[in-house]
Amino acid sequence: MDVRQASKSHGFRRAAVAMAVCASATAAVLVPAVLTPAAEEAAPSAVSPPGRTASKPVRPARTPGAGLGPYYRQRIHWTPCAGTLHVQGTDTYRRRFECGTVTVPLDYGHPGSGEIRLAVNRMRTTGPGRRLGSLLLNFGGPGEPVVAVLPDMAGFFPGPAASYDLVGVDPRGTGGSSPVVCGPGVAMTVNIAEPPAQVAADQRAKNATCGTHSGKLLPWVGTPDAARDMDVVRAALGEQKLNYMGFSYGTTLGANYAHQFPARVGRFVLDSVVDPTHDPEQEALAQTASEQAVLDDFLADCAARGADCPLGGTGQSAADELTALYQDAKAQGGAGEFIQAIRNGLYSEASWPAIRQALAQLEQGDTTGIARLAGGGGASGLPAAVAPHRSAPADGPGRYDDPGGADDPGRPAGSDRSGRSGPADRNRSGPVRSDPDPDAVQAGVSMRAIACRDTAARYDADAFTRALPAFLKASPLFGEANATGLLSCAGWPVAGDDTSRQVRAAQAPPMLLVATTDDPATPYDGAAHMARALGNGSTVLTLRGSGHGAYVTPSACVHRNVDAFLLHGVLPAKGTTCS
């Protein structure tokens, strides 16, 4: 279907602490490149990749590596890609896309040590009028591919598409860009019924498999290196400056690019902004509170509907009944799927009727609605390829998409493949189980790898025990799962660092930051914190409402202001608010 018909929902993901699922036995491939001449040398970088000894703490190098000129002089060989894309994009956009590759060094400090070939695609500007260049898009994650999703998402951007080529890039370690793999049969899920020490031990054992299968790649999949890749892509596109629109985790990626390459920043829009001032625990806790606030709004709305609400006639009775349903699901090993279904439904008010319907079905022992919501499909008619949380949520502490951490957390299917469902007390049944979508599995693996590379924090069972009361206070429903997610990087095979949170870009031109007041995934205050951290006079545009991703809502006010900036360079007045 044309995604413009589904503009009340979207596919942007923001991973705070969710658990990943690993699949695929294919190792990440580092390929040689044939580089064609062009005219540009590498721009210097303020943040360099980690040292080659991945087991030690990582410090930025003082100078960028030499020998990057050939990468900056390459050009992309575009070919039609409609026959190779597996997404169900509409013919209106699908047939317009071209595909190509861009080659980048594995290690920017040592360009001769290996290469990665990035998957890219583009839709040429539809016109009429003057072409403004290329607009790079990133829909969040981390771990979500862009190339496979952009043909479905193109319909959300008719204004920009009239003047820009829309360009997608799968960040390194994801999709078609040397994806991280962790071996066959490894489901990196977490059972919240286990003691925290056992959860941590399980994660250490599972994480070790990622080192076995992708150990050479893991040190180089963090956000700073992905941002450096974006600059090589910019040059390969023949652009002097990068124009960019990033959602959710994509705001972290864009801000990190601006920090490293402030002189190359063109028009940047960051929508649903991740807070760069938070450490993983702070970010996960803030997201937990935001999820609960939107859940409270849903419960009050449901109760006000009287007989149409399957949870009861008051906000408190609705909350109590929802808790009872959750406990039933938890008793049957389906807590993660239940939580993910509710979380996905809260991403947009347009999905609230789907939550009510799924809960009414669950009261009758029918789990299909919950399973559909947990997989991201059926909430609002959006194509499955871009529905909220279509991929299995990855884990990794804080600052990313989808907090999780429950048993079987929020993937389209649970790790328990027995297919059991059977009634629980009060004649309820647990979520339906089936084999996971391989694409969802891959996105989850990639998300964990990037999330763990992007933080130096490694939480243990004691840290979980200390943090749990605050998480439960923030949300009785989401708190335990989100706190458990802090354990997901235990024993990760390579060290991480916090350079992805370095976003100061005082020499970059002002950006447009867009934030929704009741965003369950990226709390509203994150935009103001990002604007201050950037230090370049960026403007925050506020959308009063509920949901994640302001530009993909029907708000004409948001569209008008964002398009005015992208097309004409005009920022809204400070304090502008849309409804």
C-alpha positions in Angstrom: 0.0 0.0 0.0 1.0 3.6 -0.5 2.6 4.6 2.8 1.0 8.1 2.5 -2.2 6.4 3.5 -0.6 5.3 6.8 0.9 8.5 7.9 -0.4 8.2 11.5 2.1 5.5 12.2 5.6 4.7 11.1 8.6 2.4 11.4 11.1 4.4 13.5 12.7 2.5 16.3 14.5 3.8 19.3 16.3 1.1 21.2 16.9 1.7 24.8 17.3 -1.6 26.5 15.6 -4.3 24.5 16.9 -7.8 23.9 18.2 -9.0 20.6 17.8 -12.2 18.7 20.8 -13.6 16.7 20.4 -15.5 13.5 22.2 -16.4 10.3 25.4 -18.4 10.1 27.0 -16.2 7.5 30.1 -14.3 8.7 30.4 -10.6 8.0 32.2 -10.1 4.7 35.0 -7.6 4.2 35.3 -7.1 0.5 38.0 -5.6 -1.7 37.0 -2.5 -3.7 37.6 -1.1 -7.1 37.7 2.7 -6.6 37.3 5.1 -9.4 39.0 8.5 -9.5 37.3 11.7 -8.5 38.4 15.0 -6.9 38.1 15.1 -3.2 40.4 14.3 -0.3 39.3 13.2 3.2 38.0 15.8 5.6 39.6 15.6 9.1 37.7 13.9 11.9 37.4 15.0 15.4 36.7 11.5 16.6 38.7 8.5 15.5 37.9 4.8 15.8 39.2 2.7 18.6 42.6 1.2 18.9 43.2 -2.2 17.4 43.3 -4.0 20.8 39.6 -4.2 21.3 39.8 -5.7 24.7 41.3 -2.6 26.2 39.6 0.7 26.9 39.2 2.8 23.8 40.6 6.3 23.3 40.2 8.5 20.3 43.3 8.8 18.1 44.8 12.3 18.0 44.9 12.5 14.2 42.9 10.8 11.4 44.5 8.1 9.5 46.3 8.8 6.2 45.5 7.2 2.9 41.7 8.0 2.8 41.9 9.9 -0.5 40.9 6.9 -2.7 37.8 6.4 -0.7 36.8 10.0 -1.1 37.5 10.0 -4.8 35.1 7.1 -5.6 31.8 7.6 -7.4 28.7 5.3 -7.1 27.8 3.2 -10.1 24.0 3.2 -10.0 21.9 0.4 -11.5 18.1 -0.3 -11.3 17.3 -2.2 -8.1 13.6 -2.8 -8.2 14.2 -6.5 -8.9 16.5 -6.9 -6.0 14.5 -5.2 -3.2 12.4 -7.6 -1.2 10.2 -5.0 0.4 6.7 -4.5 -0.9 7.1 -0.9 -2.0 4.4 0.6 -4.2 5.2 0.7 -7.9 5.0 4.5 -7.7 8.3 4.6 -5.8 9.8 1.2 -6.1 10.5 1.4 -9.8 12.2 4.7 -9.4 15.0 3.4 -7.1 18.6 2.8 -8.1 21.1 0.8 -6.1 24.8 0.9 -5.7 27.7 0.4 -3.2 30.2 2.6 -1.5 33.5 1.2 -0.2 34.8 2.4 3.2 37.8 1.3 5.3 37.1 -1.1 8.2 39.5 0.9 10.4 39.8 4.6 9.5 43.1 4.7 11.4 44.5 1.9 9.3 42.8 2.0 5.9 44.9 -0.9 4.6 43.5 -3.3 7.2 40.3 -4.2 5.4 37.2 -2.8 3.8 33.4 -2.8 4.0 31.1 -2.3 1.1 28.0 -0.2 2.1 24.7 -0.8 0.4 23.1 2.4 -0.8 20.0 3.4 -2.9 18.4 6.5 -4.1 15.3 7.9 -5.7 16.0 10.8 -8.0 14.2 14.0 -7.3 10.7 14.1 -8.7 10.7 17.8 -9.5 9.6 20.2 -10.8 12.0 23.0 -9.9 15.7 23.3 -9.0 17.5 20.2 -7.6 18.9 20.9 -4.2 21.1 17.9 -4.0 20.9 14.6 -2.0 19.0 14.1 1.3 20.3 11.2 3.3 17.7 9.5 5.5 18.0 7.3 8.5 15.0 5.8 10.3 16.5 4.8 13.6 17.4 1.6 15.3 20.3 1.2 15.5 20.4 -2.0 13.5 17.5 -1.3 11.1 18.5 -1.3 7.4 17.5 1.7 5.4 17.9 0.5 1.8 15.1 -2.1 2.1 12.8 0.3 3.9 13.2 3.5 2.0 11.0 2.5 -1.0 8.1 2.0 1.4 8.9 5.2 3.3 9.4 7.5 0.3 5.7 8.5 0.3 6.2 10.3 3.6 8.5 12.8 2.0 6.7 14.3 -1.1 7.9 17.8 -0.3 11.6 17.0 0.1 11.5 14.5 -2.8 10.5 17.3 -5.2 13.9 18.9 -4.7 16.2 16.3 -3.3 17.3 12.8 -4.4 16.3 10.6 -1.4 19.2 8.5 -0.4 19.4 5.5 1.9 22.5 3.9 3.4 22.6 0.7 5.4 25.0 1.6 8.3 28.0 -0.7 8.7 27.1 -3.9 10.4 23.5 -3.8 9.3 21.3 -4.9 6.3 23.4 -5.2 3.2 26.5 -3.5 4.7 28.6 -6.4 6.2 25.9 -7.3 8.8 27.0 -8.6 12.2 26.1 -12.2 12.8 26.3 -14.4 15.9 25.9 -17.9 14.6 23.0 -20.3 14.0 20.4 -21.0 16.6 21.4 -18.2 19.0 18.4 -16.3 20.3 19.7 -13.5 22.5 16.6 -13.3 24.6 16.3 -12.8 28.4 14.0 -14.5 30.8 13.1 -12.0 33.5 12.0 -14.9 35.7 15.6 -15.9 36.1 17.8 -14.4 38.9 19.8 -11.5 37.6 23.1 -13.3 38.0 21.8 -16.1 35.8 20.6 -13.5 33.2 24.0 -11.9 33.2 25.7 -15.3 32.8 23.4 -16.3 29.9 24.1 -13.0 28.1 27.9 -13.5 28.5 27.7 -16.9 27.0 25.5 -15.8 24.1 27.5 -12.6 23.5 30.6 -14.7 23.1 29.2 -16.3 20.0 29.1 -12.9 18.3 32.8 -12.6 18.9 33.3 -16.0 17.4 31.4 -15.2 14.2 32.0 -11.4 13.8 35.0 -10.6 16.1 37.0 -8.7 13.4 34.0 -6.5 12.7 32.6 -5.7 16.1 35.2 -3.0 17.2 34.2 -1.0 14.1 30.4 -0.9 14.1 29.9 2.0 16.5 28.2 5.3 15.6 31.4 7.4 15.2 32.6 5.1 12.4 29.1 5.0 10.8 29.2 8.8 10.8 32.6 8.8 9.1 31.1 6.5 6.5 28.4 9.1 5.9 31.0 11.6 4.9 32.5 9.2 2.4 29.0 8.6 1.0 28.6 12.4 0.8 31.7 12.7 -1.3 30.7 9.7 -3.5 27.4 11.4 -4.2 29.4 14.5 -5.4 28.0 16.7 -2.7 30.0 19.5 -1.0 27.7 19.4 2.1 25.5 16.7 3.6 21.8 17.3 3.9 20.3 14.9 6.3 17.1 13.8 8.1 17.4 11.4 10.9 14.7 9.9 13.2 15.2 8.5 16.7 18.7 6.8 16.8 19.2 8.6 13.5 19.4 11.8 15.5 22.5 10.4 17.4 24.1 9.5 14.1 23.4 12.9 12.6 24.6 14.8 15.7 27.8 12.7 15.8 28.4 13.5 12.1 28.1 17.2 12.9 30.5 16.9 15.7 33.1 15.3 13.4 32.5 17.3 10.2 30.9 20.6 11.2 32.1 22.3 8.0 30.3 19.6 5.9 26.8 20.1 7.5 24.1 21.3 5.2 20.5 21.3 6.3 19.9 18.8 9.1 16.6 17.8 10.6 16.6 15.6 13.7 13.2 14.2 14.6 12.4 12.4 17.9 15.7 13.3 19.5 17.8 11.0 21.6 19.2 12.8 24.7 23.1 12.9 24.5 23.5 13.9 28.1 22.2 10.6 29.5 24.2 7.5 30.3 22.5 4.2 29.5 20.8 3.8 32.8 19.5 7.3 32.8 18.2 7.0 29.3 16.5 3.7 30.0 14.9 5.1 33.1 13.7 8.2 31.3 12.2 6.2 28.6 10.5 3.9 31.1 8.8 6.9 32.6 7.8 8.3 29.2 6.3 4.9 28.2 4.3 4.9 31.4 3.0 8.4 30.9 1.7 7.5 27.5 0.3 4.2 28.8 -1.6 6.2 31.5 -3.1 8.4 28.7 -4.2 5.3 26.9 -5.7 3.7 30.0 -7.7 6.9 30.8 -8.9 7.1 27.2 -9.9 3.4 27.3 -11.8 3.7 30.6 -13.7 6.7 29.3 -15.1 4.6 26.5 -17.1 2.5 28.9 -18.3 -0.8 27.5 -15.9 -0.4 24.6 -12.9 -0.7 26.9 -12.0 -4.3 27.7 -10.1 -3.3 30.9 -12.7 -1.7 33.1 -14.5 1.6 33.8 -11.9 3.6 35.6 -8.3 4.4 35.0 -7.2 2.4 38.1 -9.3 -0.6 37.2 -8.0 -0.5 33.7 -4.4 -0.4 35.1 -5.2 -3.3 37.4 -6.6 -5.4 34.7 -3.7 -4.7 32.4 -1.3 -5.8 35.2 -3.3 -9.0 35.6 -3.1 -9.8 31.9 0.7 -9.1 32.0 1.1 -11.5 35.0 -0.8 -14.2 33.1 1.5 -13.7 30.1 4.6 -13.8 32.3 3.5 -17.0 34.0 3.4 -18.6 30.5 6.7 -17.2 29.3 5.2 -14.6 27.1 5.8 -11.4 29.1 8.2 -10.0 26.5 5.7 -10.4 23.6 2.9 -8.8 25.7 5.1 -5.8 26.7 6.3 -5.3 23.1 2.7 -5.4 21.8 1.6 -2.7 24.2 4.8 -0.7 23.5 4.2 -0.8 19.7 0.6 0.2 20.1 1.7 3.3 22.1 3.9 4.6 19.3 0.8 6.3 17.8 -2.7 7.2 19.0 -3.9 5.7 15.7 -2.9 2.3 17.1 -4.8 2.6 20.3 -7.9 0.9 18.9 -5.7 -2.1 17.9 -4.5 -2.3 21.6 -8.1 -2.4 22.8 -9.0 -5.0 20.3 -6.0 -7.2 21.1 -6.7 -7.0 24.8 -10.4 -7.9 24.3 -9.3 -10.9 22.3 -6.9 -11.9 25.0 -9.6 -11.8 27.6 -11.3 -14.5 25.5 -8.1 -16.6 25.1 -7.3 -15.4 21.6 -3.7 -14.2 21.3 -3.6 -13.3 17.6 -4.0 -9.6 18.2 -1.2 -9.4 20.7 1.1 -11.4 18.4 0.3 -9.1 15.6 1.0 -6.0 17.6 4.2 -7.5 19.0 5.4 -8.1 15.5 4.7 -4.5 14.5 2.0 -5.4 12.0 -1.7 -4.7 11.9 -1.6 -1.8 14.2 -2.7 0.8 11.6 -2.5 -0.9 8.3 1.1 0.1 7.7 3.1 -2.2 5.6 4.9 -4.8 7.7 8.3 -3.7 6.4 8.0 -0.3 8.2 5.5 -1.0 10.9 6.6 0.0 14.4 9.2 -2.5 15.8 8.9 -4.9 12.9 12.4 -6.2 13.9 13.1 -8.1 16.9 14.2 -5.5 19.5 17.9 -5.6 20.1 19.3 -4.9 23.4 22.1 -2.8 24.6 21.8 -0.4 27.5 20.1 2.8 26.9 20.0 5.5 24.2 18.5 3.4 21.5 15.3 1.9 20.3 12.9 -0.4 22.1 13.5 -1.0 25.7 12.9 -4.6 26.5 14.8 -7.2 28.3 11.9 -9.4 29.1 11.8 -13.1 28.2 11.2 -13.3 24.5 11.2 -9.5 24.3 9.0 -8.2 21.6 10.0 -10.1 18.6 7.4 -11.3 16.1 7.7 -14.6 17.7 9.1 -15.9 20.9 12.1 -18.0 21.6 10.0 -20.8 23.0 9.2 -22.8 19.9 7.0 -25.3 21.5 3.9 -23.5 20.2 2.3 -23.8 23.6 -0.6 -21.5 24.4 -3.2 -23.0 26.7 -5.4 -21.2 29.1 -4.0 -19.4 32.2 -6.0 -18.5 35.2 -9.2 -16.7 34.4 -9.3 -18.6 31.1 -6.5 -16.5 29.4 -3.8 -17.8 27.2 -0.2 -16.8 26.6 1.1 -15.2 23.3 1.3 -17.3 20.2 4.8 -18.6 19.3 6.2 -19.1 15.9 9.6 -18.9 14.2 11.1 -15.4 13.9 11.4 -13.4 10.8 15.1 -13.6 9.6 15.2 -9.9 8.8 13.9 -9.2 12.3 16.6 -11.5 13.8 19.3 -9.7 11.8 18.2 -6.3 12.9 18.2 -7.4 16.5 21.8 -8.7 16.2 23.0 -5.6 14.6 21.3 -3.4 17.2 23.0 -5.2 20.0 26.4 -4.9 18.4 26.1 -1.1 17.8 24.5 -0.4 21.2 27.3 -2.3 23.1 30.0 -0.7 21.0 28.5 2.8 21.8 28.9 2.6 25.5 31.7 1.8 28.0 29.1 0.7 30.5 28.8 -2.9 31.4 26.2 -3.7 34.1 26.2 -6.7 36.4 23.6 -8.3 38.6 24.3 -6.0 41.5 23.8 -2.9 39.3 20.4 -4.4 38.2 19.4 -5.0 41.8 20.3 -1.5 42.7 18.4 0.0 39.7 15.3 -2.1 39.8 13.3 -0.1 42.4 13.6 3.1 40.5 12.5 1.4 37.3 9.5 -0.3 38.9 8.5 3.1 40.4 8.7 4.7 37.0 6.5 1.9 35.4 5.0 -1.2 37.1 4.5 -2.7 33.6 7.7 -1.7 31.7 10.1 -1.3 34.6 11.3 -4.8 35.2 11.9 -5.6 31.5 13.7 -2.3 30.9 16.0 -2.8 34.0 16.8 -6.3 32.9 17.9 -4.9 29.5 20.9 -3.2 31.3 22.5 -6.7 31.5 22.5 -7.2 27.8 26.1 -6.1 27.2 27.5 -8.4 29.9 30.6 -10.0 28.5 30.4 -8.3 25.1 33.5 -9.4 23.2 34.9 -5.9 22.6 35.2 -2.8 24.6 33.0 0.2 24.0 33.3 3.9 24.6 31.1 6.9 24.9 32.3 8.9 21.9 28.9 8.6 20.3 27.6 11.0 22.9 30.1 13.7 21.8 27.9 16.0 19.8 29.2 19.5 20.3 29.2 21.2 16.8 29.5 24.9 17.5 30.9 25.6 14.0 28.1 23.7 12.3 25.1 25.7 11.0 21.9 25.6 13.1 19.7 22.5 12.7 16.0 21.9 13.2 15.2 19.5 16.0 11.6 18.2 16.2 10.1 16.7 19.4 6.7 15.4 20.4 5.5 16.2 23.9 4.3 12.7 24.7 6.8 10.6 22.9 7.0 7.1 24.6 10.5 6.3 23.1 12.5 9.6 23.0 11.4 11.8 26.0 10.6 15.3 24.9 13.3 17.0 27.0 16.0 15.2 24.9 15.6 17.8 22.1 16.3 20.7 24.3 19.3 18.9 25.8 20.6 18.1 22.3 20.2 21.7 21.2 22.3 22.9 24.1 24.9 20.1 23.6 25.3 21.0 19.9 26.0 24.6 20.9 25.2 25.9 17.4 21.9 27.7 17.9 19.7 24.9 16.7 15.9 25.4 17.0 13.4 23.0 18.6 10.0 22.6 16.9 7.4 21.1 19.3 4.5 18.9 18.4 1.9 18.7 21.1 0.6 15.1 21.0 1.4 11.5 21.5 3.7 9.3 19.4 7.1 8.7 18.0 8.2 10.6 14.9 6.6 14.0 14.3 7.1 14.4 10.6 5.2 11.3 9.7 2.1 12.4 11.5 -0.6 14.3 9.6 0.4 17.6 11.3 0.4 20.2 8.5 2.2 22.5 10.8 5.2 20.2 11.3 5.3 19.5 7.5 5.2 23.1 6.7 8.0 24.1 9.1 10.3 21.1 8.2 9.8 21.6 4.5 10.5 25.3 4.8 13.8 24.5 6.4 14.8 21.7 4.0 13.7 23.5 0.9 14.4 27.1 1.7 16.7 27.1 4.7 14.1 29.0 6.9 14.0 27.9 10.5 10.8 28.4 12.5 10.8 31.0 15.2 12.1 29.9 18.6 9.3 28.3 20.6 7.1 27.4 17.7 4.6 24.7 18.7 2.4 22.6 16.5 -0.7 20.5 17.5 
